[in-house]
Amino acid sequence: MPWYAVRPRDPADPRWPLPGTAEIVLKADDADQARDKFEAAYPSAPFGSPAVPVPGAGPASFQGDAEALVVAETGEPPADRA
């Protein structure tokens, strides 16, 4: 299964859930599935997190705005070494 980098088309987009992080890398079968996983993890303002999602998709969501996200295949991210 390949890795995909998801990032906002506009780096200053206020809907981006992780300020200070340029992109989110995740595993998916294809770019559409990567976008779906991202939208499920960060559904709305104030965004929540994968562990504690905010129910519903508020006005600050990327859902339904396919042009706002860039999804590109990438390599496996490095493991975090603490």
WOTAHU-V834971 format. One record per helix or strand of 2 or more residues. SS is the DSSP state (helix for helix, strand for strand). FROM is the first residue (numbers start at 1). LEN is the number of residues. If there is no record, write none. Layout:
((SS;FROM;LEN) (SS;FROM;LEN))
This chain:
((strand;3;6) (strand;24;4) (helix;31;11) (helix;66;3) (strand;69;6))
